[in-house]
Amino acid sequence: MAAPDRPPAAPGRRALVLIPPRKRDRLAKGFDRDELERRLIRAGFRPDIPDLDGPDAFPEAIRAAGASAEPPALVMVGGGDGTLSAVADAMAETGLTLAILPLGTANDLARTLAIPTDLAQAVDVALKGRAQQIDIGTVDGRGFFNVASIGLSVDVAEALDGEEKRRFGPLAYLFALFRVVTRHRRFHTILTVDNRRVEMRAIMVAVANGRYHGGGLTVAPDAAIDDGRLDVYVIEPVSHWRMALLLPALRLGTAGAWMGVHRMSGREVRVETPSKPKRINVDGEILTRTPASFGLKRRAIRVMTPDRPAATLPGTRNRSDPPSPPRAPHPAPPEDQEEQMHPEEEGLATEAEIALQDLARAAREGVALTERLALHAGPHLGDEVVTALGRIGGAWGRIAITADEALDAMDLPTRDADDDRALIEDVVNWLEGLVGMPLDQRVSQRLHQAATRIEIAIEEVRQVGQTGVAEVVTAAYDEAWSLIVATLPDPDGGGASD
């Protein structure tokens, strides 16, 4: 049966009010429990405010109320996004109407639905607003409202300081981000979005049902909590200065236009991290690990929003697709603590990490160089050279993959990446063209320089004890070097290279 636009206000209708004990003091600031009860009674409700231990008890309280002889006409939940996410499944199962009292730090769900953070105004929305059907996302069968993510966001969640959250509100997320951004971890991820499979390296993967997360970061300008899709964005490893410039774009939801940020959308998402399981932050709480499957329940929950056309709410579209069938529940998530490297072990591994990172970067730069040369200089070079460029790039690509896999196994913080070398090389190449250096000689010089960097990096890897990696990549290096010598002139202007 279709839900009414407003909760019925017949005298004595039950209103279940659930507020975590740690939030009750905040409720008392300018709007105490007595005032809340008076407002409910005046609106025709009978307040039911059980004294529960915390949010863990809320889902069962909601299910019990929904199955009772007198189901509540309104379930008012006070807290932050984690508390609200905890009741998502129970609200969807019972079909009761949700009202939100935003008592958290980020309040991203309230922001999506344009619910004011002022408590008195939020109660007005609950009692006089409009009922709106919204979607919920699922991760391994568990419902969530906003965003589930892995990588950098997990580090931010762990770095959040309780006192900062109380003093600075959403800005605390920004402070935590600055603390962890210099030690974020890269990882290899495989994403399957509907029928599209993508494999890449990342520092963060986010799967979003709502529009906001992390204290106001915007998933995408057109993201909505009732649009029948999951929005996915991935941040590749970038330099620290580029990350700092990226933050405003993340705030506005325009990050998709930036190099190193990829966006996709679909109804089903699978996230895998082949090297090792990664913890997943679900609406601010670390709840499960990869591999994980994400889905969507359409129009699963009825929630009170401001009394204005739903299409004008910032995080909704008010579409009317039929609800998706619920996904089967998955086994309980594993423990939420990821194994950490002992500080002494991490210190001993630092030199190896630096050498492997240098090797991976040098090899990737070499691959990018061969691609640029084949694309731009290819029409002016012989077929033999163009073919050799492709094979050289392939060999160097294998070197990068081998180094990346070794780095994944170590799971150490990402060092600042020099992602501007390609631009510098292009400028140098252009200047050399101005002074008349022959094209094939310029190509040879560029490849020799790239080969030298890779050779130095291989030797660094060997010296820090990564002999297995060094032996594997040396074979690929030798293959590429033989092609350079056989197909290109001496970079200094002589005959064939030696």
One Martini backbone bead per residue (centre of mass of N, CA, C, O) as a GRO file, in nm:
protein
  498
    1MET     BB    1   0.098   0.034   0.020
    2ALA     BB    2   0.088   0.353   0.008
    3ALA     BB    3   0.241   0.617   0.130
    4PRO     BB    4   0.203   0.878   0.303
    5ASP     BB    5   0.301   1.207   0.309
    6ARG     BB    6   0.211   1.186   0.613
    7PRO     BB    7   0.197   1.145   0.930
    8PRO     BB    8  -0.016   1.057   1.141
    9ALA     BB    9  -0.217   1.271   1.395
   10ALA     BB   10  -0.343   1.098   1.588
   11PRO     BB   11  -0.426   1.053   1.892
   12GLY     BB   12  -0.171   0.853   2.039
   13ARG     BB   13   0.036   0.807   1.846
   14ARG     BB   14   0.323   0.642   1.800
   15ALA     BB   15   0.666   0.748   1.901
   16LEU     BB   16   0.982   0.645   1.827
   17VAL     BB   17   1.272   0.718   2.035
   18LEU     BB   18   1.625   0.727   1.931
   19ILE     BB   19   1.905   0.782   2.163
   20PRO     BB   20   2.207   0.805   2.240
   21PRO     BB   21   2.357   0.852   2.534
   22ARG     BB   22   2.593   1.048   2.420
   23LYS     BB   23   2.353   1.253   2.296
   24ARG     BB   24   2.175   1.368   2.532
   25ASP     BB   25   2.337   1.618   2.605
   26ARG     BB   26   2.300   1.758   2.334
   27LEU     BB   27   1.991   1.774   2.350
   28ALA     BB   28   1.997   1.978   2.606
   29LYS     BB   29   2.093   2.205   2.408
   30GLY     BB   30   1.804   2.396   2.378
   31PHE     BB   31   1.673   2.079   2.364
   32ASP     BB   32   1.495   1.891   2.546
   33ARG     BB   33   1.310   1.622   2.627
   34ASP     BB   34   1.056   1.776   2.712
   35GLU     BB   35   1.024   1.935   2.448
   36LEU     BB   36   0.997   1.694   2.264
   37GLU     BB   37   0.742   1.577   2.394
   38ARG     BB   38   0.560   1.825   2.353
   39ARG     BB   39   0.573   1.827   2.045
   40LEU     BB   40   0.453   1.548   2.000
   41ILE     BB   41   0.183   1.589   2.144
   42ARG     BB   42   0.083   1.832   1.976
   43ALA     BB   43   0.098   1.636   1.707
   44GLY     BB   44  -0.035   1.345   1.815
   45PHE     BB   45   0.174   1.197   2.001
   46ARG     BB   46   0.326   0.911   2.167
   47PRO     BB   47   0.590   0.889   2.351
   48ASP     BB   48   0.877   0.658   2.292
   49ILE     BB   49   1.164   0.643   2.526
   50PRO     BB   50   1.398   0.437   2.544
   51ASP     BB   51   1.655   0.286   2.755
   52LEU     BB   52   1.936   0.246   2.580
   53ASP     BB   53   2.270   0.167   2.532
   54GLY     BB   54   2.259   0.178   2.203
   55PRO     BB   55   2.272   0.137   1.859
   56ASP     BB   56   2.276  -0.179   1.872
   57ALA     BB   57   1.963  -0.176   1.985
   58PHE     BB   58   1.784  -0.044   1.760
   59PRO     BB   59   1.696  -0.261   1.553
   60GLU     BB   60   1.530  -0.438   1.752
   61ALA     BB   61   1.337  -0.217   1.841
   62ILE     BB   62   1.213  -0.176   1.560
   63ARG     BB   63   1.117  -0.465   1.506
   64ALA     BB   64   0.937  -0.487   1.756
   65ALA     BB   65   0.754  -0.246   1.687
   66GLY     BB   66   0.660  -0.351   1.404
   67ALA     BB   67   0.537  -0.632   1.545
   68SER     BB   68   0.333  -0.497   1.697
   69ALA     BB   69   0.011  -0.394   1.773
   70GLU     BB   70   0.163  -0.090   1.775
   71PRO     BB   71   0.287   0.066   1.542
   72PRO     BB   72   0.473   0.317   1.463
   73ALA     BB   73   0.437   0.622   1.290
   74LEU     BB   74   0.727   0.696   1.422
   75VAL     BB   75   1.092   0.709   1.372
   76MET     BB   76   1.321   0.860   1.589
   77VAL     BB   77   1.662   0.940   1.503
   78GLY     BB   78   1.953   1.000   1.694
   79GLY     BB   79   2.249   1.111   1.517
   80GLY     BB   80   2.464   0.984   1.309
   81ASP     BB   81   2.552   0.805   1.036
   82GLY     BB   82   2.612   0.542   1.191
   83THR     BB   83   2.339   0.517   1.334
   84LEU     BB   84   2.161   0.522   1.081
   85SER     BB   85   2.291   0.281   0.934
   86ALA     BB   86   2.211   0.067   1.158
   87VAL     BB   87   1.880   0.106   1.074
   88ALA     BB   88   1.824   0.042   0.774
   89ASP     BB   89   1.720  -0.251   0.772
   90ALA     BB   90   1.489  -0.220   0.977
   91MET     BB   91   1.332  -0.007   0.817
   92ALA     BB   92   1.292  -0.176   0.559
   93GLU     BB   93   1.143  -0.421   0.692
   94THR     BB   94   0.899  -0.252   0.837
   95GLY     BB   95   0.803   0.031   0.691
   96LEU     BB   96   0.875   0.266   0.845
   97THR     BB   97   0.904   0.596   0.957
   98LEU     BB   98   1.162   0.830   0.919
   99ALA     BB   99   1.336   1.039   1.159
  100ILE     BB  100   1.578   1.308   1.180
  101LEU     BB  101   1.841   1.368   1.427
  102PRO     BB  102   2.114   1.573   1.395
  103LEU     BB  103   2.396   1.450   1.616
  104GLY     BB  104   2.647   1.475   1.452
  105THR     BB  105   2.919   1.568   1.261
  106ALA     BB  106   2.839   1.534   0.952
  107ASN     BB  107   2.545   1.479   0.841
  108ASP     BB  108   2.501   1.361   0.538
  109LEU     BB  109   2.206   1.273   0.519
  110ALA     BB  110   2.080   1.541   0.600
  111ARG     BB  111   2.209   1.699   0.368
  112THR     BB  112   2.078   1.545   0.134
  113LEU     BB  113   1.770   1.614   0.268
  114ALA     BB  114   1.763   1.910   0.398
  115ILE     BB  115   1.823   1.881   0.702
  116PRO     BB  116   1.847   2.050   0.970
  117THR     BB  117   2.069   2.096   1.248
  118ASP     BB  118   1.854   2.219   1.390
  119LEU     BB  119   1.655   2.068   1.613
  120ALA     BB  120   1.385   2.219   1.592
  121GLN     BB  121   1.373   2.202   1.280
  122ALA     BB  122   1.390   1.894   1.258
  123VAL     BB  123   1.122   1.843   1.406
  124ASP     BB  124   0.945   1.987   1.204
  125VAL     BB  125   1.004   1.790   0.975
  126ALA     BB  126   0.897   1.535   1.121
  127LEU     BB  127   0.592   1.667   1.168
  128LYS     BB  128   0.558   1.858   0.872
  129GLY     BB  129   0.652   1.702   0.644
  130ARG     BB  130   0.774   1.484   0.388
  131ALA     BB  131   0.745   1.184   0.235
  132GLN     BB  132   1.039   0.992   0.129
  133GLN     BB  133   1.173   0.786  -0.107
  134ILE     BB  134   1.462   0.576  -0.059
  135ASP     BB  135   1.765   0.449  -0.093
  136ILE     BB  136   1.980   0.161  -0.046
  137GLY     BB  137   2.270   0.029   0.026
  138THR     BB  138   2.491  -0.262  -0.021
  139VAL     BB  139   2.713  -0.471   0.186
  140ASP     BB  140   2.690  -0.785   0.201
  141GLY     BB  141   2.365  -0.712   0.276
  142ARG     BB  142   2.424  -0.438   0.409
  143GLY     BB  143   2.302  -0.145   0.498
  144PHE     BB  144   2.324   0.193   0.346
  145PHE     BB  145   2.334   0.543   0.269
  146ASN     BB  146   2.606   0.663   0.154
  147VAL     BB  147   2.926   0.534   0.208
  148ALA     BB  148   3.166   0.306   0.076
  149SER     BB  149   3.517   0.251   0.172
  150ILE     BB  150   3.866   0.247   0.068
  151GLY     BB  151   4.159   0.342   0.228
  152LEU     BB  152   4.190   0.662   0.307
  153SER     BB  153   3.920   0.667   0.477
  154VAL     BB  154   4.021   0.476   0.698
  155ASP     BB  155   4.248   0.655   0.804
  156VAL     BB  156   4.064   0.891   0.877
  157ALA     BB  157   3.882   0.746   1.082
  158GLU     BB  158   4.128   0.677   1.276
  159ALA     BB  159   4.226   0.995   1.303
  160LEU     BB  160   3.996   1.078   1.456
  161ASP     BB  161   3.914   1.325   1.694
  162GLY     BB  162   3.696   1.369   1.944
  163GLU     BB  163   3.759   1.664   2.020
  164GLU     BB  164   3.753   1.777   1.733
  165LYS     BB  165   3.461   1.701   1.671
  166ARG     BB  166   3.340   1.884   1.893
  167ARG     BB  167   3.481   2.160   1.804
  168PHE     BB  168   3.475   2.135   1.454
  169GLY     BB  169   3.340   1.912   1.324
  170PRO     BB  170   3.379   1.866   0.989
  171LEU     BB  171   3.681   1.971   1.005
  172ALA     BB  172   3.803   1.711   1.128
  173TYR     BB  173   3.832   1.561   0.858
  174LEU     BB  174   4.047   1.748   0.740
  175PHE     BB  175   4.262   1.710   0.957
  176ALA     BB  176   4.288   1.402   0.918
  177LEU     BB  177   4.374   1.409   0.623
  178PHE     BB  178   4.644   1.565   0.666
  179ARG     BB  179   4.770   1.341   0.851
  180VAL     BB  180   4.745   1.091   0.620
  181VAL     BB  181   4.840   1.176   0.326
  182THR     BB  182   5.161   1.098   0.371
  183ARG     BB  183   5.058   0.765   0.442
  184HIS     BB  184   4.931   0.639   0.217
  185ARG     BB  185   4.793   0.353   0.050
  186ARG     BB  186   4.848   0.148  -0.193
  187PHE     BB  187   4.646  -0.043  -0.440
  188HIS     BB  188   4.508  -0.326  -0.581
  189THR     BB  189   4.223  -0.318  -0.809
  190ILE     BB  190   3.900  -0.477  -0.874
  191LEU     BB  191   3.635  -0.373  -1.088
  192THR     BB  192   3.273  -0.441  -1.095
  193VAL     BB  193   3.041  -0.273  -1.313
  194ASP     BB  194   2.841  -0.474  -1.373
  195ASN     BB  195   2.998  -0.556  -1.689
  196ARG     BB  196   3.248  -0.389  -1.586
  197ARG     BB  197   3.607  -0.425  -1.601
  198VAL     BB  198   3.852  -0.294  -1.364
  199GLU     BB  199   4.208  -0.222  -1.347
  200MET     BB  200   4.390  -0.079  -1.062
  201ARG     BB  201   4.536   0.185  -0.895
  202ALA     BB  202   4.504   0.293  -0.542
  203ILE     BB  203   4.385   0.499  -0.248
  204MET     BB  204   4.068   0.503  -0.342
  205VAL     BB  205   3.734   0.362  -0.282
  206ALA     BB  206   3.397   0.457  -0.380
  207VAL     BB  207   3.058   0.368  -0.270
  208ALA     BB  208   2.752   0.531  -0.367
  209ASN     BB  209   2.422   0.643  -0.271
  210GLY     BB  210   2.470   0.916  -0.198
  211ARG     BB  211   2.608   1.253  -0.195
  212TYR     BB  212   2.752   1.242   0.089
  213HIS     BB  213   3.082   1.266   0.260
  214GLY     BB  214   3.307   1.347   0.500
  215GLY     BB  215   3.161   1.630   0.571
  216GLY     BB  216   3.073   1.719   0.242
  217LEU     BB  217   3.153   1.544   0.030
  218THR     BB  218   3.108   1.508  -0.319
  219VAL     BB  219   3.047   1.263  -0.529
  220ALA     BB  220   2.838   1.422  -0.728
  221PRO     BB  221   2.644   1.652  -0.883
  222ASP     BB  222   2.422   1.398  -0.964
  223ALA     BB  223   2.387   1.276  -0.700
  224ALA     BB  224   2.147   1.035  -0.558
  225ILE     BB  225   1.921   0.863  -0.323
  226ASP     BB  226   1.689   0.805  -0.585
  227ASP     BB  227   1.842   0.690  -0.877
  228GLY     BB  228   1.925   0.375  -0.902
  229ARG     BB  229   2.241   0.417  -0.811
  230LEU     BB  230   2.588   0.367  -0.813
  231ASP     BB  231   2.867   0.554  -0.713
  232VAL     BB  232   3.200   0.556  -0.852
  233TYR     BB  233   3.525   0.632  -0.704
  234VAL     BB  234   3.873   0.681  -0.807
  235ILE     BB  235   4.197   0.714  -0.656
  236GLU     BB  236   4.494   0.766  -0.757
  237PRO     BB  237   4.812   0.796  -0.735
  238VAL     BB  238   4.936   1.101  -0.594
  239SER     BB  239   5.053   1.380  -0.523
  240HIS     BB  240   5.040   1.593  -0.260
  241TRP     BB  241   4.976   1.854  -0.415
  242ARG     BB  242   4.742   1.731  -0.579
  243MET     BB  243   4.567   1.656  -0.338
  244ALA     BB  244   4.528   1.944  -0.234
  245LEU     BB  245   4.384   2.038  -0.503
  246LEU     BB  246   4.151   1.816  -0.492
  247LEU     BB  247   3.970   1.887  -0.247
  248PRO     BB  248   3.772   2.096  -0.370
  249ALA     BB  249   3.657   1.892  -0.578
  250LEU     BB  250   3.543   1.696  -0.366
  251ARG     BB  251   3.349   1.900  -0.239
  252LEU     BB  252   3.194   1.961  -0.531
  253GLY     BB  253   3.210   1.699  -0.735
  254THR     BB  254   3.462   1.758  -0.970
  255ALA     BB  255   3.685   1.519  -0.980
  256GLY     BB  256   3.631   1.382  -1.263
  257ALA     BB  257   3.824   1.609  -1.415
  258TRP     BB  258   4.066   1.468  -1.294
  259MET     BB  259   4.362   1.349  -1.271
  260GLY     BB  260   4.317   1.030  -1.111
  261VAL     BB  261   3.995   1.031  -1.156
  262HIS     BB  262   3.729   0.788  -1.136
  263ARG     BB  263   3.408   0.723  -1.295
  264MET     BB  264   3.113   0.532  -1.199
  265SER     BB  265   2.807   0.336  -1.275
  266GLY     BB  266   2.554   0.130  -1.096
  267ARG     BB  267   2.391  -0.156  -0.940
  268GLU     BB  268   2.663  -0.332  -0.944
  269VAL     BB  269   2.940  -0.408  -0.715
  270ARG     BB  270   3.286  -0.511  -0.730
  271VAL     BB  271   3.548  -0.551  -0.477
  272GLU     BB  272   3.901  -0.603  -0.523
  273THR     BB  273   4.211  -0.718  -0.336
  274PRO     BB  274   4.447  -0.939  -0.412
  275SER     BB  275   4.678  -0.909  -0.195
  276LYS     BB  276   4.462  -0.794   0.027
  277PRO     BB  277   4.260  -0.720   0.260
  278LYS     BB  278   4.026  -0.448   0.297
  279ARG     BB  279   3.892  -0.213   0.468
  280ILE     BB  280   3.553  -0.091   0.542
  281ASN     BB  281   3.385   0.215   0.516
  282VAL     BB  282   3.061   0.264   0.675
  283ASP     BB  283   2.946   0.550   0.752
  284GLY     BB  284   3.219   0.572   0.957
  285GLU     BB  285   3.246   0.251   0.974
  286ILE     BB  286   3.422  -0.040   1.048
  287LEU     BB  287   3.282  -0.355   0.904
  288THR     BB  288   3.465  -0.469   0.660
  289ARG     BB  289   3.586  -0.659   0.370
  290THR     BB  290   3.771  -0.757   0.128
  291PRO     BB  291   3.572  -0.882  -0.062
  292ALA     BB  292   3.292  -0.699  -0.224
  293SER     BB  293   2.932  -0.654  -0.243
  294PHE     BB  294   2.720  -0.429  -0.428
  295GLY     BB  295   2.399  -0.275  -0.381
  296LEU     BB  296   2.033  -0.221  -0.429
  297LYS     BB  297   1.749  -0.051  -0.272
  298ARG     BB  298   1.455   0.049  -0.383
  299ARG     BB  299   1.259   0.239  -0.208
  300ALA     BB  300   1.306   0.132   0.109
  301ILE     BB  301   1.260   0.425   0.250
  302ARG     BB  302   1.078   0.630   0.474
  303VAL     BB  303   1.130   0.989   0.486
  304MET     BB  304   1.160   1.288   0.640
  305THR     BB  305   1.108   1.600   0.476
  306PRO     BB  306   1.081   1.881   0.354
  307ASP     BB  307   0.800   2.089   0.264
  308ARG     BB  308   0.877   1.999  -0.054
  309PRO     BB  309   0.959   1.924  -0.341
  310ALA     BB  310   1.161   1.658  -0.398
  311ALA     BB  311   1.319   1.774  -0.651
  312THR     BB  312   1.456   2.014  -0.459
  313LEU     BB  313   1.634   1.829  -0.333
  314PRO     BB  314   1.975   1.787  -0.342
  315GLY     BB  315   1.970   1.438  -0.304
  316THR     BB  316   1.724   1.417  -0.522
  317ARG     BB  317   1.476   1.289  -0.785
  318ASN     BB  318   1.202   1.129  -0.768
  319ARG     BB  319   1.179   0.846  -0.862
  320SER     BB  320   0.970   0.539  -0.986
  321ASP     BB  321   1.103   0.282  -0.942
  322PRO     BB  322   1.112  -0.028  -0.870
  323PRO     BB  323   1.198  -0.235  -0.641
  324SER     BB  324   1.447  -0.419  -0.534
  325PRO     BB  325   1.554  -0.706  -0.458
  326PRO     BB  326   1.680  -0.861  -0.208
  327ARG     BB  327   1.968  -0.956  -0.077
  328ALA     BB  328   2.148  -1.194   0.028
  329PRO     BB  329   2.295  -1.282   0.297
  330HIS     BB  330   2.597  -1.270   0.446
  331PRO     BB  331   2.841  -1.329   0.616
  332ALA     BB  332   2.995  -1.237   0.869
  333PRO     BB  333   3.215  -1.021   0.943
  334PRO     BB  334   3.514  -0.966   1.007
  335GLU     BB  335   3.737  -0.844   1.171
  336ASP     BB  336   3.829  -0.481   1.211
  337GLN     BB  337   4.142  -0.564   1.211
  338GLU     BB  338   4.426  -0.476   1.066
  339GLU     BB  339   4.724  -0.575   1.003
  340GLN     BB  340   5.019  -0.459   1.159
  341MET     BB  341   5.320  -0.322   1.140
  342HIS     BB  342   5.595  -0.312   1.294
  343PRO     BB  343   5.799  -0.050   1.339
  344GLU     BB  344   6.066  -0.202   1.290
  345GLU     BB  345   5.982  -0.341   1.027
  346GLU     BB  346   5.916  -0.080   0.873
  347GLY     BB  347   6.200   0.038   0.889
  348LEU     BB  348   6.345  -0.201   0.735
  349ALA     BB  349   6.147  -0.159   0.470
  350THR     BB  350   6.195   0.125   0.352
  351GLU     BB  351   6.421   0.082   0.143
  352ALA     BB  352   6.263  -0.118  -0.031
  353GLU     BB  353   6.026   0.069  -0.095
  354ILE     BB  354   6.184   0.289  -0.239
  355ALA     BB  355   6.305   0.112  -0.462
  356LEU     BB  356   6.035   0.004  -0.578
  357GLN     BB  357   5.909   0.277  -0.638
  358ASP     BB  358   6.126   0.372  -0.835
  359LEU     BB  359   6.092   0.141  -1.034
  360ALA     BB  360   5.791   0.176  -1.103
  361ARG     BB  361   5.816   0.469  -1.201
  362ALA     BB  362   6.029   0.434  -1.421
  363ALA     BB  363   5.867   0.227  -1.588
  364ARG     BB  364   5.614   0.400  -1.638
  365GLU     BB  365   5.759   0.630  -1.779
  366GLY     BB  366   5.861   0.452  -2.010
  367VAL     BB  367   5.587   0.372  -2.120
  368ALA     BB  368   5.482   0.659  -2.175
  369LEU     BB  369   5.704   0.729  -2.375
  370THR     BB  370   5.645   0.515  -2.592
  371GLU     BB  371   5.357   0.611  -2.647
  372ARG     BB  372   5.423   0.899  -2.738
  373LEU     BB  373   5.619   0.827  -2.968
  374ALA     BB  374   5.420   0.646  -3.131
  375LEU     BB  375   5.207   0.873  -3.171
  376HIS     BB  376   5.388   1.133  -3.269
  377ALA     BB  377   5.650   0.995  -3.423
  378GLY     BB  378   5.560   0.749  -3.594
  379PRO     BB  379   5.506   0.877  -3.889
  380HIS     BB  380   5.845   0.948  -3.892
  381LEU     BB  381   5.896   0.645  -3.867
  382GLY     BB  382   5.972   0.339  -3.879
  383ASP     BB  383   5.825   0.036  -3.838
  384GLU     BB  384   6.045  -0.087  -3.664
  385VAL     BB  385   6.040   0.129  -3.440
  386VAL     BB  386   5.743   0.114  -3.361
  387THR     BB  387   5.749  -0.182  -3.281
  388ALA     BB  388   5.970  -0.150  -3.065
  389LEU     BB  389   5.818   0.038  -2.879
  390GLY     BB  390   5.602  -0.164  -2.797
  391ARG     BB  391   5.800  -0.378  -2.675
  392ILE     BB  392   5.939  -0.196  -2.471
  393GLY     BB  393   5.683  -0.118  -2.315
  394GLY     BB  394   5.610  -0.407  -2.233
  395ALA     BB  395   5.864  -0.466  -2.065
  396TRP     BB  396   5.831  -0.225  -1.869
  397GLY     BB  397   5.552  -0.307  -1.769
  398ARG     BB  398   5.650  -0.566  -1.622
  399ILE     BB  399   5.822  -0.418  -1.420
  400ALA     BB  400   5.597  -0.254  -1.283
  401ILE     BB  401   5.426  -0.495  -1.190
  402THR     BB  402   5.637  -0.633  -1.013
  403ALA     BB  403   5.679  -0.393  -0.820
  404ASP     BB  404   5.383  -0.359  -0.734
  405GLU     BB  405   5.348  -0.640  -0.607
  406ALA     BB  406   5.566  -0.600  -0.391
  407LEU     BB  407   5.428  -0.353  -0.260
  408ASP     BB  408   5.161  -0.486  -0.184
  409ALA     BB  409   5.289  -0.695   0.013
  410MET     BB  410   5.398  -0.463   0.211
  411ASP     BB  411   5.207  -0.221   0.280
  412LEU     BB  412   5.310   0.077   0.240
  413PRO     BB  413   5.357   0.387   0.227
  414THR     BB  414   5.317   0.644   0.013
  415ARG     BB  415   5.502   0.817  -0.192
  416ASP     BB  416   5.587   1.081  -0.351
  417ALA     BB  417   5.494   1.165  -0.674
  418ASP     BB  418   5.647   1.210  -1.000
  419ASP     BB  419   5.398   1.335  -1.230
  420ASP     BB  420   5.592   1.556  -1.421
  421ARG     BB  421   5.807   1.430  -1.611
  422ALA     BB  422   5.661   1.418  -1.882
  423LEU     BB  423   5.643   1.721  -1.926
  424ILE     BB  424   5.946   1.778  -1.920
  425GLU     BB  425   6.021   1.593  -2.158
  426ASP     BB  426   5.854   1.739  -2.371
  427VAL     BB  427   6.006   2.006  -2.354
  428VAL     BB  428   6.285   1.897  -2.424
  429ASN     BB  429   6.206   1.777  -2.696
  430TRP     BB  430   6.124   2.049  -2.824
  431LEU     BB  431   6.400   2.191  -2.794
  432GLU     BB  432   6.563   1.987  -2.965
  433GLY     BB  433   6.404   2.044  -3.224
  434LEU     BB  434   6.498   2.346  -3.255
  435VAL     BB  435   6.819   2.248  -3.290
  436GLY     BB  436   6.804   1.984  -3.500
  437MET     BB  437   6.755   1.713  -3.392
  438PRO     BB  438   6.705   1.417  -3.482
  439LEU     BB  439   6.447   1.215  -3.427
  440ASP     BB  440   6.590   0.938  -3.375
  441GLN     BB  441   6.785   1.063  -3.166
  442ARG     BB  442   6.576   1.163  -2.964
  443VAL     BB  443   6.452   0.890  -2.909
  444SER     BB  444   6.709   0.754  -2.811
  445GLN     BB  445   6.763   0.943  -2.574
  446ARG     BB  446   6.505   0.893  -2.418
  447LEU     BB  447   6.544   0.583  -2.385
  448HIS     BB  448   6.817   0.591  -2.241
  449GLN     BB  449   6.725   0.749  -1.995
  450ALA     BB  450   6.511   0.548  -1.905
  451ALA     BB  451   6.700   0.303  -1.880
  452THR     BB  452   6.883   0.420  -1.663
  453ARG     BB  453   6.670   0.448  -1.440
  454ILE     BB  454   6.599   0.148  -1.431
  455GLU     BB  455   6.880   0.035  -1.373
  456ILE     BB  456   6.923   0.181  -1.105
  457ALA     BB  457   6.668   0.063  -0.965
  458ILE     BB  458   6.751  -0.233  -0.981
  459GLU     BB  459   7.006  -0.202  -0.809
  460GLU     BB  460   6.859  -0.105  -0.554
  461VAL     BB  461   6.692  -0.361  -0.517
  462ARG     BB  462   6.932  -0.550  -0.483
  463GLN     BB  463   7.071  -0.405  -0.233
  464VAL     BB  464   6.796  -0.453  -0.041
  465GLY     BB  465   6.723  -0.782  -0.109
  466GLN     BB  466   6.547  -0.796  -0.393
  467THR     BB  467   6.641  -1.042  -0.587
  468GLY     BB  468   6.392  -1.163  -0.720
  469VAL     BB  469   6.295  -0.907  -0.857
  470ALA     BB  470   6.558  -0.839  -1.010
  471GLU     BB  471   6.563  -1.091  -1.194
  472VAL     BB  472   6.294  -1.051  -1.338
  473VAL     BB  473   6.345  -0.752  -1.449
  474THR     BB  474   6.609  -0.798  -1.606
  475ALA     BB  475   6.491  -0.952  -1.844
  476ALA     BB  476   6.315  -0.717  -1.946
  477TYR     BB  477   6.541  -0.512  -1.977
  478ASP     BB  478   6.714  -0.668  -2.185
  479GLU     BB  479   6.502  -0.672  -2.406
  480ALA     BB  480   6.476  -0.363  -2.440
  481TRP     BB  481   6.779  -0.298  -2.494
  482SER     BB  482   6.813  -0.464  -2.753
  483LEU     BB  483   6.610  -0.292  -2.916
  484ILE     BB  484   6.752  -0.021  -2.894
  485VAL     BB  485   7.023  -0.105  -3.025
  486ALA     BB  486   6.898  -0.227  -3.301
  487THR     BB  487   6.697   0.044  -3.392
  488LEU     BB  488   6.894   0.274  -3.285
  489PRO     BB  489   7.085   0.528  -3.250
  490ASP     BB  490   7.317   0.707  -3.128
  491PRO     BB  491   7.254   0.969  -2.908
  492ASP     BB  492   7.543   1.123  -2.990
  493GLY     BB  493   7.558   1.072  -3.331
  494GLY     BB  494   7.632   0.806  -3.420
  495GLY     BB  495   7.581   0.511  -3.469
  496ALA     BB  496   7.519   0.242  -3.346
  497SER     BB  497   7.454   0.108  -3.068
  498ASP     BB  498   7.658  -0.027  -2.763
   0.00000   0.00000   0.00000
